[in-house]
């Protein structure tokens, strides 16, 4: 080996020498050659090309750990000096990290971000690895989330201690290198990661669902100057994110209501719409026991009018889809507002009860008018005639007859 190396050093290019070293297992030595060149000459075009070539060979030969070892040995052997050595090493680390990011070599990227002590970017790399986990591999997904939480916590600790972070910042999801997560963003990422871990543990048993479909993570916020050119795209992403989070919360309602309620509150999701969709889905499945549990759980979380709207969705399914007015009438007993009960009885065809409620102690002119407008075009019947006469008399008494 040695004579061949000397011959290539004298008569061949550096690329041929590096290829020779890799083929003969001298990976650490080859990496050190390029890294020393980068530290000596800076990040020139030739050095950048050779560095990317070394990274490519490290991936091809399965030697990314040896590349990391070479970088670590070089950092220990050549401490920061007054001639800008620390800045050059940071530049080399940025180039290596950018190479692995651009080619989605996330595991190698994560190792180098750990080496450079860029905790925030390392946490984001773990999030990316979580999103790339295959369906059914719950264990790997949970490991990536646990690592991400540790990195985000370390980044927060450095923020609190006011310690300078490493200069190697790797961009994710279109963000620039200068954009480091603020303390509030790091806290949001940490909370989201912990919630994501709970979601995967609850819903991840379904092998048909991939981690990406269960993802609570959204794109990092951009600076105002960067957001102007992509406002429409940003809005579409936001709508898609809210829809995905809402569907996850809806799926959790039957299994873990507390976790679903936490998601709705932390991410400011439309609670009434989520509850209504869940109620309609349970009604279509005729899961009456689960539906009653849902109505019991949401009792003190939304206003009475909103809760009545949720029950109304279930009543509509039972009356229109299943033609089951008996169950619909039982659900109507859970309604809180008189106007909601009037509507429910009209849906069930109980015109007499609707008219009595509209003209009763808790009735109103609007309820009476609604009954009249609903039954006016119906065929003549005992119930229809009773409802019309009762409500018209009520309007005359109230001096609101039109």
KEKE-3310 file (N, C-alpha, C; in steps of 0.2 Angstrom, whole numbers, plus 5000, padded with zeros to 4 digits):
npx = (5004:5009:5020:5012:5004:5014:5018:5006:5004:5015:5013:5000:4983:4974:4961:4963:4972:4964:4953:4961:4965:4952:4948:4957:4954:4958:4950:4949:4961:4960:4950:4955:4965:4958:4951:4961:4966:4955:4955:4967:4967:4954:4937:4937:4933:4939:4942:4929:4923:4931:4928:4915:4916:4922:4913:4903:4909:4911:4898:4895:4904:4899:4905:4902:4903:4917:4921:4916:4924:4936:4934:4932:4944:4952:4948:4951:4965:4969:4966:4956:4963:4971:4971:4959:4955:4944:4933:4935:4934:4921:4915:4918:4911:4898:4898:4899:4887:4877:4879:4875:4862:4856:4855:4848:4853:4850:4854:4868:4869:4863:4873:4884:4879:4877:4890:4895:4888:4876:4862:4848:4847:4850:4840:4829:4834:4831:4817:4815:4819:4810:4798:4801:4801:4796:4779:4772:4783:4785:4793:4806:4801:4798:4810:4817:4809:4812:4825:4825:4818:4827:4837:4831:4828:4841:4845:4837:4842:4854:4851:4845:4856:4863:4874:4885:4880:4886:4893:4888:4875:4861:4850:4833:4818:4817:4822:4834:4851:4855:4844:4840:4831:4820:4819:4805:4801:4808:4803:4790:4793:4798:4787:4778:4785:4784:4770:4768:4775:4766:4755:4759:4761:4748:4740:4749:4749:4742:4746:4744:4745:4757:4771:4771:4758:4753:4758:4761:4769:4773:4778:4793:4791:4793:4803:4796:4800:4804:4792:4783:4783:4778:4765:4753:4756:4760:4748:4741:4748:4746:4733:4732:4740:4732:4720:4726:4730:4718:4711:4718:4716:4702:4702:4708:4698:4689:4698:4707:4702:4707:4720:4716:4709:4719:4727:4718:4717:4731:4735:4725:4714:4698:4687:4673:4669:4677:4672:4659:4661:4666:4655:4645:4651:4651:4638:4634:4640:4632:4636:4631:4634:4648:4645:4637:4647:4656:4648:4646:4659:4662:4655:4658:4667:4663:4652:4634:4626:4635:4637:4624:4624:4633:4626:4615:4621:4622:4609:4604:4610:4605:4591:4590:4599:4599:4585:4580:4570:4567:4579:4585:4576:4578:4591:4589:4584:4596:4598:4601:4596:4580:4577:4585:4579:4567:4570:4576:4565:4557:4565:4563:4550:4541:4529:4519:4525:4536:4529:4523:4534:4539:4529:4529:4534:4548:4548:4549:4546:4553:4555:4542:4539:4548:4543:4531:4535:4542:4532:4522:4522:4519:4509:4492:4488:4484:4494:4501:4491:4488:4500:4502:4490:4492:4505:4502:4492:4499:4508:4499:4494:4506:4507:4514:4511:4513)
npy = (4994:5006:5010:5013:5023:5034:5035:5040:5052:5059:5059:5059:5065:5073:5068:5055:5049:5050:5041:5029:5027:5025:5013:5005:5004:5015:5025:5035:5042:5047:5055:5064:5070:5078:5086:5093:5100:5109:5116:5122:5129:5135:5136:5134:5132:5120:5113:5112:5103:5092:5089:5086:5074:5066:5064:5058:5046:5041:5038:5028:5018:5015:5022:5033:5035:5034:5045:5055:5052:5056:5070:5073:5069:5078:5090:5089:5088:5100:5114:5129:5144:5159:5163:5161:5147:5141:5146:5141:5128:5127:5131:5120:5110:5115:5113:5099:5095:5101:5094:5081:5084:5089:5077:5069:5060:5057:5051:5051:5065:5069:5064:5072:5084:5083:5082:5094:5101:5107:5108:5112:5110:5097:5091:5094:5086:5074:5074:5074:5061:5054:5057:5050:5037:5020:5013:5005:5003:5007:5007:5013:5025:5031:5031:5041:5052:5053:5056:5068:5076:5076:5084:5096:5100:5102:5112:5122:5123:5128:5141:5146:5147:5156:5152:5152:5144:5132:5137:5130:5129:5121:5122:5119:5114:5125:5136:5148:5148:5157:5158:5154:5144:5153:5155:5153:5146:5134:5129:5127:5117:5107:5104:5100:5088:5080:5078:5072:5060:5054:5053:5044:5032:5030:5029:5023:5009:5005:4998:5002:5016:5028:5037:5050:5053:5054:5065:5079:5090:5106:5117:5127:5144:5158:5172:5189:5195:5185:5178:5185:5182:5169:5168:5163:5149:5147:5148:5138:5127:5129:5127:5114:5108:5111:5103:5090:5089:5091:5079:5070:5073:5070:5056:5052:5055:5045:5036:5042:5054:5065:5067:5071:5082:5090:5092:5099:5111:5116:5118:5126:5121:5119:5116:5113:5109:5098:5090:5088:5082:5070:5065:5064:5053:5043:5041:5037:5025:5019:5018:5020:5020:5024:5037:5043:5043:5052:5064:5066:5068:5080:5090:5101:5108:5116:5129:5129:5131:5127:5114:5108:5109:5099:5088:5089:5086:5072:5068:5072:5062:5050:5052:5055:5046:5033:5033:5032:5037:5035:5033:5046:5054:5051:5056:5069:5073:5076:5089:5106:5119:5127:5131:5122:5110:5111:5111:5098:5090:5093:5088:5075:5073:5075:5084:5090:5090:5099:5111:5113:5115:5127:5136:5136:5139:5142:5145:5154:5168:5167:5153:5148:5154:5147:5134:5135:5139:5127:5117:5122:5118:5105:5090:5090:5085:5078:5081:5091:5101:5104:5110:5121:5129:5131:5138:5149:5155:5158:5168:5178:5181:5186:5197:5198:5194:5192)
npz = (5000:5004:4995:4983:4988:4990:4976:4970:4977:4972:4958:4954:4954:4968:4969:4964:4973:4985:4981:4980:4993:5000:4993:4999:5012:5020:5026:5037:5036:5023:5024:5033:5026:5016:5025:5032:5021:5019:5031:5030:5017:5017:5012:4997:4979:4974:4986:4991:4982:4983:4996:4996:4988:4996:5006:4998:4995:5008:5012:5002:5005:5017:5028:5036:5050:5052:5045:5053:5065:5060:5058:5072:5078:5072:5076:5090:5089:5083:5090:5093:5085:5084:5070:5064:5064:5071:5064:5051:5054:5057:5045:5037:5044:5041:5027:5026:5033:5026:5014:5018:5022:5010:5002:5009:5019:5033:5045:5046:5045:5057:5066:5063:5067:5080:5084:5081:5091:5088:5094:5092:5078:5077:5084:5075:5064:5069:5070:5056:5053:5060:5053:5041:5045:5042:5040:5054:5061:5075:5086:5081:5077:5090:5096:5088:5092:5105:5105:5099:5108:5118:5112:5109:5122:5127:5119:5124:5137:5134:5129:5141:5149:5142:5134:5120:5105:5094:5078:5067:5058:5052:5038:5038:5030:5021:5028:5032:5036:5045:5053:5068:5079:5090:5108:5112:5101:5102:5114:5109:5100:5108:5116:5107:5102:5113:5114:5102:5104:5113:5105:5095:5103:5106:5094:5086:5085:5075:5060:5048:5047:5044:5052:5046:5043:5055:5060:5070:5068:5061:5048:5051:5057:5046:5043:5042:5030:5022:5020:5012:4998:4997:5002:4999:4997:5010:5017:5012:5017:5031:5032:5028:5039:5050:5047:5047:5060:5066:5062:5068:5082:5082:5080:5092:5101:5105:5111:5119:5128:5135:5130:5117:5120:5125:5113:5105:5113:5114:5101:5096:5089:5080:5090:5091:5078:5077:5087:5082:5070:5075:5082:5072:5064:5074:5075:5062:5063:5072:5085:5099:5113:5113:5108:5118:5128:5123:5122:5136:5140:5133:5139:5148:5141:5130:5125:5129:5117:5107:5111:5109:5095:5092:5096:5088:5075:5077:5078:5066:5058:5063:5060:5046:5039:5045:5048:5060:5072:5085:5092:5089:5096:5109:5110:5109:5121:5128:5124:5128:5125:5122:5108:5101:5104:5098:5085:5084:5086:5075:5065:5069:5066:5075:5076:5085:5098:5095:5092:5105:5112:5106:5109:5123:5140:5139:5126:5110:5099:5087:5087:5086:5073:5065:5067:5060:5047:5043:5044:5035:5021:5022:5020:5024:5040:5056:5066:5059:5057:5070:5075:5066:5070:5084:5084:5077:5084:5095:5090:5087:5100:5105:5097:5086:5073:5056)
capx = (5000:5013:5023:5006:5002:5019:5017:5000:5006:5020:5012:4993:4979:4972:4956:4965:4974:4958:4950:4965:4964:4946:4948:4961:4951:4961:4945:4951:4967:4958:4946:4960:4969:4954:4949:4967:4966:4950:4957:4973:4965:4948:4932:4937:4929:4942:4941:4922:4922:4934:4925:4908:4917:4924:4906:4899:4912:4909:4891:4895:4907:4896:4910:4901:4906:4924:4922:4915:4929:4941:4933:4933:4951:4955:4946:4955:4972:4970:4961:4955:4969:4970:4971:4953:4954:4937:4928:4936:4931:4913:4913:4919:4905:4892:4898:4897:4880:4873:4879:4870:4855:4853:4854:4843:4857:4848:4857:4874:4868:4862:4879:4888:4876:4879:4898:4896:4884:4870:4856:4842:4847:4850:4833:4825:4835:4828:4810:4814:4820:4804:4794:4803:4800:4791:4773:4772:4790:4783:4799:4810:4798:4798:4817:4818:4806:4815:4831:4823:4816:4833:4841:4827:4829:4848:4846:4834:4846:4860:4847:4844:4863:4866:4880:4885:4880:4891:4891:4886:4867:4859:4844:4828:4812:4818:4824:4841:4856:4855:4838:4840:4824:4820:4817:4798:4800:4811:4798:4785:4795:4799:4780:4775:4788:4781:4764:4769:4776:4760:4750:4762:4760:4741:4738:4754:4748:4739:4752:4742:4747:4764:4772:4770:4751:4751:4763:4759:4774:4772:4784:4796:4789:4798:4803:4791:4803:4804:4785:4779:4783:4775:4760:4748:4758:4760:4741:4739:4752:4743:4726:4733:4742:4726:4716:4729:4730:4711:4709:4722:4712:4696:4703:4709:4692:4686:4703:4711:4699:4712:4725:4713:4707:4726:4729:4714:4719:4738:4736:4720:4710:4691:4684:4666:4669:4680:4667:4653:4663:4666:4648:4642:4654:4649:4631:4634:4642:4628:4640:4628:4638:4653:4643:4635:4653:4658:4644:4647:4666:4663:4650:4660:4672:4661:4646:4628:4624:4639:4636:4618:4625:4636:4621:4611:4624:4621:4602:4603:4612:4600:4585:4591:4603:4596:4578:4579:4568:4567:4586:4585:4572:4582:4597:4586:4584:4602:4599:4600:4592:4574:4577:4588:4574:4562:4573:4577:4558:4555:4569:4561:4543:4536:4527:4515:4530:4539:4524:4522:4540:4540:4524:4529:4537:4554:4548:4550:4543:4557:4554:4536:4540:4552:4539:4526:4539:4543:4526:4517:4522:4518:4503:4488:4488:4482:4499:4503:4486:4489:4506:4500:4486:4495:4510:4499:4489:4505:4510:4494:4495:4512:4507:4520:4508:4514)
capy = (5000:5013:5013:5016:5030:5038:5036:5044:5058:5062:5059:5059:5071:5072:5063:5048:5047:5048:5035:5024:5027:5022:5007:5001:5005:5020:5030:5040:5045:5051:5061:5069:5074:5083:5091:5097:5105:5114:5120:5126:5134:5138:5133:5135:5127:5113:5110:5110:5097:5086:5087:5082:5068:5061:5063:5053:5039:5038:5035:5022:5013:5014:5024:5040:5035:5035:5052:5058:5051:5060:5077:5074:5069:5084:5096:5089:5090:5107:5118:5136:5148:5166:5164:5159:5140:5139:5148:5137:5121:5128:5131:5113:5107:5117:5110:5092:5094:5103:5088:5075:5086:5089:5070:5065:5056:5060:5048:5054:5072:5069:5063:5078:5090:5081:5083:5102:5104:5111:5104:5113:5107:5090:5089:5094:5080:5068:5075:5072:5054:5051:5057:5045:5030:5016:5012:5000:5003:5011:5008:5017:5032:5033:5032:5047:5057:5053:5059:5075:5079:5078:5089:5102:5102:5104:5119:5127:5124:5133:5147:5149:5148:5161:5149:5152:5138:5131:5141:5126:5129:5118:5124:5114:5116:5131:5141:5150:5146:5162:5158:5149:5144:5157:5151:5151:5141:5128:5127:5124:5111:5102:5102:5096:5082:5076:5076:5067:5053:5051:5051:5038:5027:5028:5027:5020:5002:5003:4997:5005:5023:5030:5043:5056:5054:5056:5071:5086:5095:5110:5121:5133:5150:5162:5179:5192:5197:5179:5175:5189:5179:5163:5169:5158:5143:5146:5147:5131:5123:5130:5124:5107:5106:5111:5098:5084:5089:5090:5072:5066:5074:5067:5049:5051:5056:5038:5032:5045:5060:5070:5069:5074:5089:5094:5094:5105:5117:5118:5120:5130:5118:5121:5111:5111:5106:5091:5086:5087:5076:5063:5063:5061:5047:5038:5040:5033:5018:5016:5017:5024:5020:5029:5043:5046:5045:5058:5070:5067:5071:5087:5093:5107:5111:5121:5132:5125:5131:5123:5106:5107:5108:5093:5083:5090:5082:5065:5067:5072:5056:5045:5053:5056:5041:5027:5033:5030:5043:5033:5035:5053:5057:5050:5061:5076:5074:5079:5096:5111:5125:5126:5131:5116:5105:5112:5109:5091:5087:5094:5083:5068:5072:5076:5091:5092:5092:5105:5116:5114:5118:5133:5141:5135:5144:5144:5146:5161:5170:5164:5146:5148:5155:5141:5128:5137:5139:5120:5113:5125:5115:5098:5088:5091:5080:5080:5085:5097:5106:5106:5114:5127:5133:5133:5143:5155:5158:5161:5174:5183:5183:5190:5203:5197:5190:5195)
capz = (5000:5005:4988:4979:4991:4988:4969:4969:4980:4968:4951:4952:4957:4975:4969:4963:4980:4989:4979:4982:5001:5001:4991:5003:5019:5024:5026:5041:5033:5017:5027:5036:5020:5014:5031:5033:5016:5020:5036:5027:5011:5017:5008:4990:4975:4974:4992:4992:4978:4986:5003:4994:4985:5002:5009:4994:4996:5015:5011:4997:5008:5024:5033:5039:5057:5051:5043:5060:5069:5057:5060:5079:5079:5069:5081:5096:5088:5081:5094:5090:5086:5082:5063:5061:5064:5073:5059:5046:5055:5057:5038:5035:5047:5038:5021:5027:5035:5020:5009:5020:5021:5003:4999:5014:5023:5040:5051:5045:5047:5064:5069:5063:5071:5087:5085:5081:5097:5086:5097:5088:5071:5078:5085:5068:5060:5072:5068:5049:5053:5063:5048:5036:5048:5039:5043:5058:5064:5080:5090:5078:5078:5097:5097:5085:5095:5112:5104:5097:5114:5122:5109:5110:5129:5128:5116:5128:5142:5132:5129:5148:5152:5138:5131:5113:5102:5088:5072:5061:5058:5046:5037:5037:5027:5018:5032:5031:5041:5051:5057:5073:5083:5096:5114:5111:5096:5105:5118:5105:5097:5114:5118:5101:5102:5118:5112:5096:5107:5116:5099:5092:5107:5106:5088:5081:5084:5068:5056:5041:5048:5044:5056:5043:5043:5062:5062:5073:5067:5055:5045:5055:5054:5042:5044:5037:5023:5018:5019:5007:4991:4997:5007:4997:4999:5017:5019:5011:5022:5037:5032:5028:5045:5054:5045:5049:5068:5068:5061:5074:5088:5081:5081:5099:5106:5108:5114:5125:5127:5138:5125:5111:5122:5125:5106:5103:5117:5113:5094:5095:5084:5080:5095:5090:5072:5078:5091:5077:5065:5078:5084:5066:5063:5078:5074:5056:5065:5077:5091:5103:5119:5112:5107:5124:5132:5120:5124:5143:5140:5131:5143:5151:5137:5126:5127:5128:5110:5103:5112:5106:5088:5091:5097:5082:5070:5078:5077:5059:5055:5064:5056:5038:5036:5048:5049:5067:5075:5092:5095:5089:5101:5115:5110:5110:5128:5130:5122:5133:5123:5119:5101:5098:5105:5093:5078:5084:5086:5068:5062:5070:5063:5081:5075:5091:5103:5093:5093:5112:5115:5103:5112:5130:5144:5136:5119:5108:5093:5082:5087:5083:5066:5062:5066:5055:5040:5042:5042:5030:5015:5023:5018:5030:5045:5063:5069:5055:5058:5077:5075:5063:5074:5090:5084:5074:5090:5100:5087:5088:5107:5106:5093:5081:5067:5050)
cpx = (5004:5017:5018:5004:5007:5019:5012:5001:5010:5017:5004:4989:4977:4966:4958:4968:4969:4955:4954:4965:4958:4946:4952:4960:4955:4957:4947:4956:4965:4954:4950:4963:4964:4952:4955:4968:4961:4952:4963:4971:4958:4943:4932:4934:4932:4941:4934:4921:4925:4931:4918:4910:4919:4917:4903:4902:4911:4902:4891:4899:4905:4901:4909:4903:4913:4925:4921:4921:4935:4940:4934:4940:4955:4954:4949:4962:4973:4965:4961:4961:4967:4969:4964:4951:4947:4932:4929:4933:4923:4911:4913:4913:4899:4892:4896:4890:4876:4873:4874:4863:4852:4852:4851:4847:4856:4852:4865:4874:4867:4869:4884:4885:4877:4886:4899:4892:4879:4864:4850:4841:4847:4843:4828:4827:4832:4820:4810:4815:4813:4799:4795:4803:4795:4785:4774:4779:4789:4790:4804:4808:4799:4805:4819:4815:4809:4822:4830:4821:4822:4837:4838:4828:4836:4849:4842:4838:4852:4857:4847:4851:4866:4873:4880:4885:4885:4888:4888:4878:4865:4852:4839:4821:4812:4820:4832:4845:4856:4849:4838:4833:4825:4818:4810:4797:4803:4806:4792:4787:4796:4792:4777:4778:4785:4774:4764:4771:4770:4755:4752:4760:4752:4738:4743:4753:4745:4744:4750:4744:4754:4765:4770:4762:4749:4755:4759:4763:4772:4779:4787:4793:4795:4798:4799:4794:4803:4797:4781:4778:4780:4769:4754:4750:4758:4753:4739:4742:4748:4736:4727:4735:4736:4721:4719:4729:4723:4709:4712:4718:4705:4697:4705:4703:4690:4691:4706:4708:4704:4717:4722:4712:4714:4728:4725:4715:4726:4738:4730:4716:4702:4688:4677:4665:4672:4675:4661:4655:4663:4659:4644:4645:4652:4642:4630:4636:4638:4631:4637:4631:4644:4651:4641:4641:4656:4654:4645:4654:4666:4658:4652:4665:4670:4654:4640:4626:4628:4638:4629:4619:4629:4631:4616:4614:4622:4613:4600:4605:4607:4593:4585:4594:4600:4588:4576:4577:4568:4574:4587:4582:4575:4588:4595:4585:4590:4603:4598:4596:4585:4573:4580:4583:4569:4564:4574:4570:4555:4558:4566:4553:4538:4534:4523:4520:4534:4535:4523:4528:4541:4535:4524:4532:4544:4554:4549:4547:4547:4556:4547:4536:4543:4547:4534:4529:4540:4537:4521:4517:4521:4511:4499:4487:4486:4488:4501:4498:4487:4495:4505:4496:4489:4500:4507:4495:4494:4507:4505:4494:4501:4512:4513:4517:4510:4508)
cpy = (5006:5015:5016:5022:5035:5040:5041:5051:5062:5064:5059:5065:5068:5067:5056:5045:5046:5042:5029:5022:5023:5015:5002:5001:5010:5026:5036:5045:5050:5057:5066:5073:5080:5089:5096:5102:5111:5118:5125:5132:5137:5134:5135:5130:5120:5109:5107:5103:5091:5084:5083:5075:5063:5059:5057:5046:5036:5035:5028:5017:5012:5016:5031:5040:5037:5042:5056:5058:5055:5067:5078:5074:5075:5090:5096:5090:5097:5112:5125:5140:5155:5167:5161:5152:5138:5141:5143:5130:5122:5128:5124:5109:5109:5114:5103:5091:5096:5097:5083:5077:5086:5082:5066:5060:5058:5057:5051:5062:5073:5068:5069:5084:5089:5083:5091:5105:5108:5108:5105:5110:5099:5087:5089:5088:5074:5068:5072:5064:5051:5051:5052:5038:5027:5015:5005:4999:5008:5012:5013:5025:5035:5035:5039:5053:5058:5057:5067:5079:5081:5084:5096:5105:5105:5111:5124:5128:5129:5140:5150:5151:5154:5159:5150:5145:5138:5135:5137:5126:5126:5120:5118:5117:5123:5137:5142:5148:5151:5162:5152:5149:5148:5152:5149:5146:5134:5125:5124:5117:5105:5099:5098:5089:5077:5074:5071:5060:5050:5049:5045:5032:5025:5025:5023:5012:5000:5003:5001:5013:5024:5036:5049:5058:5056:5062:5077:5092:5099:5114:5126:5139:5154:5169:5183:5194:5191:5176:5179:5185:5172:5163:5164:5151:5141:5145:5140:5126:5123:5127:5116:5104:5106:5105:5091:5084:5088:5082:5068:5067:5070:5059:5048:5052:5050:5035:5035:5053:5066:5072:5073:5081:5093:5096:5100:5111:5120:5121:5124:5128:5120:5115:5108:5107:5099:5087:5084:5081:5070:5061:5060:5054:5041:5036:5036:5026:5015:5014:5022:5025:5025:5036:5047:5047:5051:5064:5071:5070:5079:5092:5100:5110:5116:5124:5127:5125:5127:5115:5104:5105:5102:5087:5083:5086:5075:5064:5067:5066:5051:5046:5053:5049:5034:5027:5031:5035:5041:5035:5043:5057:5057:5055:5068:5078:5077:5086:5101:5117:5123:5126:5125:5110:5105:5110:5101:5088:5088:5089:5076:5067:5073:5083:5094:5094:5098:5111:5118:5117:5125:5138:5140:5140:5146:5145:5153:5162:5167:5156:5144:5149:5149:5135:5129:5136:5131:5116:5116:5121:5107:5096:5088:5084:5083:5084:5091:5103:5109:5111:5121:5132:5135:5138:5149:5159:5161:5167:5179:5186:5187:5196:5203:5194:5195:5195)
cpz = (5000:4999:4984:4981:4989:4981:4967:4971:4975:4961:4949:4956:4964:4974:4968:4970:4984:4988:4981:4989:5003:4999:4996:5011:5023:5024:5031:5039:5027:5019:5030:5031:5018:5019:5032:5027:5017:5026:5034:5022:5012:5012:5000:4986:4975:4980:4993:4988:4981:4993:5001:4991:4991:5006:5005:4995:5003:5015:5007:5001:5015:5029:5035:5046:5057:5049:5049:5064:5066:5059:5068:5081:5077:5074:5087:5095:5086:5084:5091:5091:5083:5074:5060:5061:5066:5068:5053:5047:5055:5050:5035:5038:5043:5031:5021:5029:5030:5015:5011:5020:5014:5000:5004:5018:5030:5045:5051:5047:5054:5068:5069:5067:5078:5089:5085:5087:5094:5088:5093:5082:5072:5080:5079:5064:5063:5070:5061:5049:5056:5057:5042:5039:5044:5043:5047:5062:5070:5085:5088:5079:5085:5099:5094:5089:5102:5111:5102:5103:5118:5119:5110:5118:5130:5125:5120:5134:5141:5132:5136:5151:5148:5136:5124:5110:5096:5082:5066:5062:5051:5044:5036:5034:5024:5022:5031:5037:5047:5055:5062:5077:5089:5102:5114:5106:5098:5110:5115:5102:5102:5116:5113:5101:5107:5117:5107:5099:5110:5110:5096:5096:5107:5100:5083:5081:5078:5063:5049:5041:5048:5049:5053:5043:5050:5065:5065:5071:5061:5053:5050:5052:5051:5044:5040:5030:5019:5016:5014:5000:4991:5002:5005:4999:5007:5020:5018:5015:5029:5037:5032:5035:5050:5053:5048:5057:5070:5067:5066:5080:5088:5082:5088:5103:5109:5112:5120:5124:5130:5133:5119:5114:5123:5118:5104:5107:5115:5106:5092:5089:5085:5084:5092:5083:5073:5082:5086:5072:5068:5080:5078:5064:5067:5077:5067:5058:5070:5083:5097:5110:5119:5111:5113:5128:5129:5122:5132:5144:5138:5134:5145:5147:5132:5128:5125:5121:5106:5104:5109:5098:5087:5091:5090:5076:5070:5076:5070:5055:5056:5061:5049:5035:5039:5049:5056:5072:5083:5095:5095:5094:5108:5116:5111:5117:5131:5128:5128:5131:5120:5111:5098:5099:5100:5086:5078:5083:5079:5064:5063:5068:5069:5081:5082:5096:5101:5094:5100:5115:5112:5107:5120:5134:5142:5129:5117:5101:5087:5081:5084:5075:5062:5061:5060:5048:5038:5040:5037:5024:5016:5021:5025:5034:5052:5066:5066:5057:5065:5078:5072:5068:5081:5089:5081:5080:5095:5097:5088:5095:5108:5102:5088:5074:5061:5045)
residu = (UNK:UNK:UNK:UNK:UNK:UNK:UNK:UNK:UNK:UNK:UNK:UNK:UNK:UNK:UNK:UNK:UNK:UNK:UNK:UNK:UNK:UNK:UNK:UNK:UNK:UNK:UNK:UNK:UNK:UNK:UNK:UNK:UNK:UNK:UNK:UNK:UNK:UNK:UNK:UNK:UNK:UNK:UNK:UNK:UNK:UNK:UNK:UNK:UNK:UNK:UNK:UNK:UNK:UNK:UNK:UNK:UNK:UNK:UNK:UNK:UNK:UNK:UNK:UNK:UNK:UNK:UNK:UNK:UNK:UNK:UNK:UNK:UNK:UNK:UNK:UNK:UNK:UNK:UNK:UNK:UNK:UNK:UNK:UNK:UNK:UNK:UNK:UNK:UNK:UNK:UNK:UNK:UNK:UNK:UNK:UNK:UNK:UNK:UNK:UNK:UNK:UNK:UNK:UNK:UNK:UNK:UNK:UNK:UNK:UNK:UNK:UNK:UNK:UNK:UNK:UNK:UNK:UNK:UNK:UNK:UNK:UNK:UNK:UNK:UNK:UNK:UNK:UNK:UNK:UNK:UNK:UNK:UNK:UNK:UNK:UNK:UNK:UNK:UNK:UNK:UNK:UNK:UNK:UNK:UNK:UNK:UNK:UNK:UNK:UNK:UNK:UNK:UNK:UNK:UNK:UNK:UNK:UNK:UNK:UNK:UNK:UNK:UNK:UNK:UNK:UNK:UNK:UNK:UNK:UNK:UNK:UNK:UNK:UNK:UNK:UNK:UNK:UNK:UNK:UNK:UNK:UNK:UNK:UNK:UNK:UNK:UNK:UNK:UNK:UNK:UNK:UNK:UNK:UNK:UNK:UNK:UNK:UNK:UNK:UNK:UNK:UNK:UNK:UNK:UNK:UNK:UNK:UNK:UNK:UNK:UNK:UNK:UNK:UNK:UNK:UNK:UNK:UNK:UNK:UNK:UNK:UNK:UNK:UNK:UNK:UNK:UNK:UNK:UNK:UNK:UNK:UNK:UNK:UNK:UNK:UNK:UNK:UNK:UNK:UNK:UNK:UNK:UNK:UNK:UNK:UNK:UNK:UNK:UNK:UNK:UNK:UNK:UNK:UNK:UNK:UNK:UNK:UNK:UNK:UNK:UNK:UNK:UNK:UNK:UNK:UNK:UNK:UNK:UNK:UNK:UNK:UNK:UNK:UNK:UNK:UNK:UNK:UNK:UNK:UNK:UNK:UNK:UNK:UNK:UNK:UNK:UNK:UNK:UNK:UNK:UNK:UNK:UNK:UNK:UNK:UNK:UNK:UNK:UNK:UNK:UNK:UNK:UNK:UNK:UNK:UNK:UNK:UNK:UNK:UNK:UNK:UNK:UNK:UNK:UNK:UNK:UNK:UNK:UNK:UNK:UNK:UNK:UNK:UNK:UNK:UNK:UNK:UNK:UNK:UNK:UNK:UNK:UNK:UNK:UNK:UNK:UNK:UNK:UNK:UNK:UNK:UNK:UNK:UNK:UNK:UNK:UNK:UNK:UNK:UNK:UNK:UNK:UNK:UNK:UNK:UNK:UNK:UNK:UNK:UNK:UNK:UNK:UNK:UNK:UNK:UNK:UNK:UNK:UNK:UNK:UNK:UNK:UNK:UNK:UNK:UNK:UNK:UNK:UNK:UNK:UNK:UNK:UNK:UNK:UNK:UNK:UNK:UNK:UNK:UNK:UNK:UNK:UNK:UNK:UNK:UNK:UNK:UNK:UNK:UNK:UNK:UNK)
# end
